[in-house]
Amino acid sequence: MATHKGTVKFFNTTKGFGFVTPDNGGKDHFVHISAVQRSGIDGLYENDKISYEVETGRDGRESAVNLVLEK
């Protein structure tokens, strides 16, 4: 899988999802709380810079996975 870089557009911890805007343009990627937890990240916040991979789920939606917070 290719690694992407992007900025967290928003993340709602109560609802357990949010979106990442890719740095190279294109449509936003969905991110689920389970991907955040599997990556060992405590939480995502608006304007956080992350690198991630894109995975197509069973519903056909592309999701950000294997998240890494950029310093």
DRENPA-3360 file (N, C-alpha, C; in nm, 2 decimals, always signed):
BEGIN
1 = MATHKGTV = +0.08/-0.12/+0.00/+0.00/+0.00/+0.00/+0.09/+0.12/+0.00 ~ +0.04/+0.22/-0.07/+0.11/+0.35/-0.08/+0.09/+0.43/+0.05 ~ +0.19/+0.50/+0.09/+0.17/+0.59/+0.21/+0.13/+0.73/+0.16 ~ +0.03/+0.79/+0.23/-0.02/+0.92/+0.20/+0.01/+1.01/+0.32 ~ +0.01/+1.14/+0.29/+0.03/+1.24/+0.40/-0.10/+1.33/+0.39 ~ -0.14/+1.37/+0.51/-0.26/+1.46/+0.51/-0.28/+1.53/+0.64 ~ -0.39/+1.61/+0.65/-0.42/+1.69/+0.76/-0.56/+1.65/+0.81 ~ -0.57/+1.63/+0.94/-0.71/+1.59/+0.99/-0.80/+1.71/+0.98;
9 = KFFNTTKG = -0.91/+1.69/+0.90/-1.01/+1.79/+0.88/-1.09/+1.81/+1.00 ~ -1.14/+1.70/+1.06/-1.21/+1.69/+1.18/-1.21/+1.55/+1.23 ~ -1.23/+1.53/+1.36/-1.24/+1.40/+1.42/-1.33/+1.41/+1.54 ~ -1.44/+1.34/+1.54/-1.54/+1.34/+1.65/-1.52/+1.21/+1.73 ~ -1.46/+1.23/+1.85/-1.44/+1.11/+1.94/-1.57/+1.05/+1.99 ~ -1.67/+1.13/+2.01/-1.80/+1.07/+2.05/-1.86/+0.98/+1.95 ~ -1.86/+1.03/+1.82/-1.91/+0.95/+1.71/-1.82/+0.84/+1.66 ~ -1.69/+0.86/+1.69/-1.59/+0.77/+1.65/-1.54/+0.77/+1.51;
17 = FGFVTPDN = -1.55/+0.89/+1.44/-1.50/+0.90/+1.31/-1.46/+1.04/+1.27 ~ -1.39/+1.05/+1.16/-1.36/+1.18/+1.11/-1.30/+1.17/+0.97 ~ -1.24/+1.28/+0.92/-1.19/+1.28/+0.78/-1.05/+1.34/+0.78 ~ -0.97/+1.30/+0.68/-0.83/+1.35/+0.66/-0.83/+1.40/+0.52 ~ -0.78/+1.52/+0.50/-0.76/+1.58/+0.37/-0.62/+1.55/+0.32 ~ -0.60/+1.48/+0.21/-0.47/+1.45/+0.16/-0.39/+1.57/+0.12 ~ -0.26/+1.57/+0.14/-0.18/+1.68/+0.11/-0.17/+1.70/-0.04 ~ -0.18/+1.59/-0.12/-0.17/+1.60/-0.26/-0.30/+1.62/-0.34;
25 = GGKDHFVH = -0.40/+1.66/-0.26/-0.53/+1.69/-0.32/-0.62/+1.57/-0.33 ~ -0.73/+1.58/-0.39/-0.82/+1.47/-0.40/-0.92/+1.47/-0.29 ~ -1.01/+1.37/-0.29/-1.11/+1.36/-0.19/-1.06/+1.32/-0.06 ~ -1.13/+1.37/+0.05/-1.10/+1.34/+0.18/-1.11/+1.19/+0.21 ~ -1.03/+1.14/+0.30/-1.04/+1.00/+0.34/-1.11/+0.98/+0.48 ~ -1.20/+0.89/+0.49/-1.27/+0.86/+0.61/-1.17/+0.79/+0.71 ~ -1.18/+0.82/+0.84/-1.10/+0.76/+0.94/-1.18/+0.72/+1.05 ~ -1.18/+0.59/+1.09/-1.26/+0.53/+1.20/-1.18/+0.52/+1.33;
33 = ISAVQRSG = -1.25/+0.53/+1.44/-1.18/+0.53/+1.57/-1.10/+0.40/+1.58 ~ -1.14/+0.29/+1.52/-1.07/+0.16/+1.54/-0.93/+0.17/+1.47 ~ -0.92/+0.25/+1.36/-0.79/+0.27/+1.30/-0.70/+0.35/+1.38 ~ -0.75/+0.45/+1.45/-0.68/+0.53/+1.55/-0.62/+0.44/+1.66 ~ -0.71/+0.36/+1.72/-0.68/+0.27/+1.83/-0.57/+0.17/+1.79 ~ -0.59/+0.11/+1.67/-0.49/+0.01/+1.62/-0.36/+0.07/+1.60 ~ -0.35/+0.20/+1.57/-0.23/+0.27/+1.54/-0.16/+0.31/+1.67 ~ -0.22/+0.29/+1.79/-0.17/+0.33/+1.91/-0.17/+0.48/+1.94;
41 = IDGLYEND = -0.26/+0.55/+1.87/-0.27/+0.70/+1.89/-0.38/+0.72/+1.99 ~ -0.35/+0.82/+2.08/-0.45/+0.85/+2.19/-0.57/+0.92/+2.13 ~ -0.55/+1.00/+2.02/-0.67/+1.07/+1.96/-0.62/+1.16/+1.85 ~ -0.71/+1.19/+1.76/-0.68/+1.28/+1.65/-0.75/+1.42/+1.67 ~ -0.68/+1.52/+1.63/-0.74/+1.66/+1.65/-0.73/+1.73/+1.52 ~ -0.82/+1.83/+1.50/-0.82/+1.91/+1.38/-0.68/+1.97/+1.36 ~ -0.63/+1.96/+1.23/-0.50/+2.01/+1.19/-0.39/+1.92/+1.22 ~ -0.41/+1.81/+1.29/-0.30/+1.71/+1.31/-0.25/+1.67/+1.17;
49 = KISYEVET = -0.11/+1.66/+1.16/-0.05/+1.61/+1.04/-0.03/+1.46/+1.06 ~ -0.07/+1.38/+0.96/-0.05/+1.23/+0.97/-0.01/+1.17/+0.84 ~ +0.06/+1.06/+0.85/+0.08/+0.97/+0.73/-0.01/+0.85/+0.75 ~ -0.05/+0.79/+0.64/-0.15/+0.68/+0.65/-0.15/+0.60/+0.52 ~ -0.21/+0.49/+0.52/-0.24/+0.41/+0.40/-0.39/+0.41/+0.38 ~ -0.43/+0.38/+0.26/-0.57/+0.38/+0.23/-0.61/+0.24/+0.20 ~ -0.72/+0.20/+0.26/-0.78/+0.06/+0.25/-0.92/+0.08/+0.20 ~ -0.97/-0.01/+0.11/-1.11/-0.01/+0.07/-1.18/-0.11/+0.16;
57 = GRDGRESA = -1.29/-0.06/+0.23/-1.36/-0.15/+0.32/-1.47/-0.23/+0.24 ~ -1.54/-0.31/+0.31/-1.64/-0.40/+0.26/-1.75/-0.32/+0.19 ~ -1.77/-0.20/+0.24/-1.88/-0.11/+0.18/-1.83/-0.03/+0.06 ~ -1.70/-0.05/+0.02/-1.64/+0.02/-0.09/-1.59/+0.15/-0.06 ~ -1.60/+0.20/+0.06/-1.55/+0.33/+0.10/-1.40/+0.32/+0.14 ~ -1.32/+0.42/+0.09/-1.18/+0.42/+0.12/-1.16/+0.48/+0.26 ~ -1.08/+0.41/+0.34/-1.05/+0.46/+0.48/-0.90/+0.47/+0.50 ~ -0.87/+0.56/+0.59/-0.73/+0.58/+0.63/-0.70/+0.47/+0.74;
65 = VNLVLEK = -0.59/+0.40/+0.72/-0.54/+0.30/+0.82/-0.39/+0.32/+0.84 ~ -0.34/+0.25/+0.94/-0.20/+0.25/+0.97/-0.15/+0.39/+0.99 ~ -0.22/+0.46/+1.08/-0.19/+0.61/+1.10/-0.06/+0.63/+1.18 ~ +0.01/+0.74/+1.14/+0.13/+0.78/+1.21/+0.12/+0.93/+1.23 ~ +0.13/+0.98/+1.35/+0.13/+1.12/+1.37/+0.27/+1.18/+1.33 ~ +0.27/+1.28/+1.25/+0.39/+1.35/+1.21/+0.43/+1.45/+1.31 ~ +0.56/+1.47/+1.33/+0.61/+1.56/+1.43/+0.63/+1.70/+1.37;
% end
